[in-house]
């Protein structure tokens, strides 16, 4: 996919360049000729002759040269024919701004366009989008008026209309971009294609997206992991809407595609190490911090403030966003004590006092920046009449050059602090308006390094004790007979083929065999008579529980004698010996196939924990060993598995392995759309599948 | 308390008016003479003669007339003497800006100042504060430079340094104030005194506060309830810091007072109907909505947008903040369909399409504003090149006059939308920059009306079956002996006096008495021998369980016979008959005395629910019947009490009553600092206290 032709074209044709102002075709033509783009721009419109001092060609065929990129602003139905004409001009990429495709139910036209592009190896952005912008070459191939300043954030927006607002917010916050693209209906390039491109794009340091739906979780996770666990990671920040059912159905009504459940997206982002922004404002705060700081690991932060109240508010926010307040080392504490006034607080948050001068801020920042327990710094300032606003900003800029720990500054207020904030921004220092935003953004920043370190020594699940062909055969046979549902016994057979720990069972036809099986199983057993002539086994004394190795010889003979007496005509073949289910904690493993993302695995404790407290966790296949572990430890009731009230802890490793086997089974057989292992009994010695249910499509 | 002299003085003396710029004494003098205050202002300073064209008096005694208000900006230690001099000038109120009191450990000086003020009936604000502002009379008796515009929000800030930032943010957001006051160490007027004053203040419509600690929850709740359940309620919005332990300890280090646990504050605010803001930014959003809308009940909202993405983001936020999307009535739907283009979405959120003109916004707003299912409206706009920004703003202003439902507008972006936002602001329409903020603020707005309706028909707990004097006697006796702890039996005696349902028990000394007690108790009984000579009752056959009415005569005689045989020498007095504990669900009721707020009650299900899942709720005494009910229903495990997996529901009314008795006991005896009822057994027929523990101070 040649996304380079989208962002770095030498020549662009605007198909539908219009002379009528405030139309898309006019806006694009204006943006491409008035904002400094130095490549060749051609206008095409059968009904116009001149626009913005340039000749307008009446047809694509008339264009005097080959073109790299074409931007469409003509009615949807005309587009397929025009693409064919572009192919003849060696066009490498197109952006279809025009609407009138899938979003109004016209899926066929959209597929037709996509196929034509594929046939000619033309990269497609859209349809129903806003266009693409590359500020580094002053290219605004969109109908958004604003050209953003250059920077290191590359942005992908599923919503076109949102872009104009985002560019306006960004300008106000002085945030710069490497690339900006709106992808609309995503018939061609999708989020992951652009993420791949931005990974390789030298001017991109941070990748951001507004997204309503994503597809193919396994590919998404693998691509991002492969790159971001490498030497040059780029954080990805996504604002994903549709958190609620109501939100998802609003997406459905305006894009025509139903979004997956939010829990699946939460799992997806957690596994891929994608930072999720909760609001537009928070997304900007997070981008600000990633854009203007080096990617160093952050667990602790130091707060410097000239006002106690904001210090406390920020402390609360720091803790809420999973960071710790740094406990300063003695050297830093000494330094703070010697440099600040006695009434100042030299603990974290450091209070330099309301009337602090620039040199006091400087001293405090120097001390905490070199503190060995401090990973990052938040500087807060309230503008008092004695505050040296611009001098303080300048002092921060000076010290900033001496350390690389992430720094976020909140000069609280608006007009009063603006000139000082400008000084900070010009020096590429991350600033936010509100103090709690600094903590929230820093929390997101820290999430990225903590994800990276959590991936260390992680492993994929591989099993060499799996009988894949047996399951393939079961499914093939079922499909041939139109069977899609596999209740208990059949489900257990499938799970046994993947070597899930089931309750052991075997038939013994003699006392010797019974002894040998009991020795082999090495646990308490249930013994049931096997006879074609006996239906109600327990009525004739054909069921015994808690049979031990020591008692089995005697019990076997006793059962044979009793049953013979009670049912003299019956033919007794032997006994079925089954492992007695140990006492333990009931778990539920579930799986669901999401049409967009793939298979989702659910984990939780059974009974009240799942049904009443909804205390469950999710993972997207394939899960890694650490993913599985995180699923287990992240439910609130996890402590129960560790053993409470004198109970022995259950075998977490075995649960982890069961999740792994489930993940492999789901990956091997994408036709599984539902699967429940309920209960999975967990105890100190392992786990046992007691019941299961599988549905394929 | 004459707070009127603080906010509406005719004459003000600045004690410590300084000629040195960028000092507090100079700032206050400048603010009072340069911002349009029309009252008399006097400067006092022994070392100066003239300041800002006015004579400086060398001593308070020299002042030529009586004064209403004095503002102190002199070293703390000089202040007590000066207050005495002010009293001679009939001074009614003072603001002590000077620091150097409790916050640096100088509690004694602070108490001395407070006592002198009390003696002379002088109202005190501070010390260690920023001052007070009344924009309606252009009075800025503070060292903050900015005079806010007039409006209907009155603000109380515990933090002085925060004020300058708040005023700056407010100016940027065009939010106006009725009064602004910083109360510092709160040696005189506290939050509740000011709230009382603002309740009566005609220019105040909304009361807001930044607070680090509050005191006396019963008084706080009662005062606010009494007023806000009346005819002219005023919403109270509080930004309370110290949510986390780290935050609380940061408060302690800068104010010298330890904040109560956050759960207690959450309960306090819920009971008093106070809206809690989470961040400074959110507080402003909430104030914006309360300030510019009438207080009507809100459960649903309609969203109008020209962009799908922001519509979805806002839908998510609406649901997150406990609102519902309005389901339009057929008339509104018809109206939308007839007025908007076919591609527009006429469901909620209403999408008027990216290129919507002002008249389309107007049509959509008219339709949803008159929809019978819509309680409030959020209007979103992204600035497209064809968007009629100012015309759309004007259209909204025009329609706004026709309906009183709350309206919040988010014109997304910054510079591009600014002129349009100005039109909205000038027409007193609530605007926020980010769409999700609109939903969050509207959620807070709705909270107030939902609190009001939740208070309808609420009742206080009163019991006429309580033996208060008995408990008073027990505590008096204990205190005399230095006893503070009351374990099981003693605690149960206290609880019995308050008629908590304990397991019934009585002694029977004859078979006739035993039968009569069994008939009276009407439940299964445990029977235990009563004899001064028998220690281990069960060893001699002196314990029988599950004795019924039918069997009791026989069982009584059998026990007597058996024990006589086993222990012939023992003197047998009779038997103790005790109600057998029914099977049920174990609950925990706990109580804790918070040094600032008062007694806190905790409720939760026993065992894992409290210990592992921390699934508990809190209330502050005295709780009402609805408060108790909310405590019970707000734990996540509440559904278990309603009956799960075929269990009968437990008797919620009895749990509610037990909480009520506990609340009354704690109110009657403030010396109780800890109390546990654990377990309280709940079953379908009621509750029983099985064990308890009480600690007094």
Interface residues (C-beta under 8 A of the other chain):
Chain A: X22 X23 X27 X99 X104 X143 X144 X145 X146 X157 X158 X159 X160 X161 X162 X164 X165 X167 X168 X169 X171 X172 X210 X212 X239 X241 X242 X243 X244 X245 X246 X247 X250 X251 X253 X254 X255 X278 X279 X280 X281 X306 X307 X308 X309 X310 X311 X312 X313 X315 X316 X317 X318 X319 X320 X325 X343 X345 X347 X349 X351 X354 X382 X383 X384 X385 X386 X412 X413 X414 X415 X416 X417 X433 X434 X435 X436 X437 X607 X608 X611 X612 X613 X615 X636 X637 X639 X640 X644 X645
Chain B: X22 X23 X27 X99 X104 X143 X144 X145 X146 X157 X158 X159 X160 X161 X162 X164 X165 X167 X168 X169 X171 X172 X210 X212 X239 X241 X242 X243 X244 X245 X246 X247 X250 X251 X253 X254 X255 X278 X279 X280 X281 X306 X307 X308 X309 X310 X311 X312 X313 X315 X316 X317 X318 X319 X320 X325 X343 X345 X347 X349 X351 X354 X382 X383 X384 X385 X386 X412 X413 X414 X415 X416 X417 X433 X434 X435 X436 X437 X607 X608 X611 X612 X613 X615 X636 X637 X639 X640 X644 X645
